[in-house]
């Protein structure tokens, strides 16, 4: 596994050197047959810190598949996020432009899909492109030959997807469904004669952190240490930190976020959120969920 640190001062000379070498190679090998262009699989996981992955130092989460990819490739230890908010970060990745330039500054406004994006450039270069999973940009995907994406934020259980062909609700867990749809396209949905870009974008592990049916008890026997920042006071921090909703007491719902069994007194937004998540499960899914969480709730109460 290679780890890359690139400083600003060294980046431009390296870039120019690469350009010169590339031109020299192209001129020296004009007669060579064109090489097969690489396929691109872009896997996007949502809303977690880099140290949530084993390859980046996690001591709790087990991420063997992502660690394997890292070990066979490279990781970036000096890479910075231009916008860490959910939807704006997606727009930055697509356009290569800062949020104030691409126009997607928050989760509420609509992304302008008419602007240039890297999938469109790959299409122009002869690539077949596909987008599957979480889109969350309040506009239909553009620059893709095939797309099937979650509605809005998406649900973990039995999520609704929409595509150019219409809406469809799948029974199952969002991560499994997104993965299966991506594999289906890879195996039988694309033109095998063309190079491809596949953007496989997962909802997990975004709030409200609902585990899949196979992982409901994954951390039951693991002691998770209390974060050093649990009781930090943000009242005197800069506006970016001070204004964020970051406390368990004030900003999380017992049932929706913390998986504490709701009481009959539950009402308002907290009830609606829980009804729209737990309520959309099948009876078999609810049974597995209750078997996993009821003992914890009984011990808590």
Secondary structure, DSSP 8 states (H G I E B T S, - for coil): -EEE---HHHHHHHHHHHHHHHHHHHHHTTTS-------EEEEE--S--GGGSGGGT-SS---HHHHHHHHHSEEESS---S--SHHHHHHHHHHSS-HHHHS--SSSS---TTS--HHHHHHHTT-EEEEEE---SSS---S-SEEEEESTT--SBS-EEEETTEEEE-SSBHHHHHHHHHHHIIIIIS-TTS-EEEEEE--TTSTT----TTSTTTTTT------TTTT---TTS-HHHHTS---HHHH--TTTTT-----TT--HHHHHHHHHHGGGS-HHHHHHHHHHHHHHHHHH-
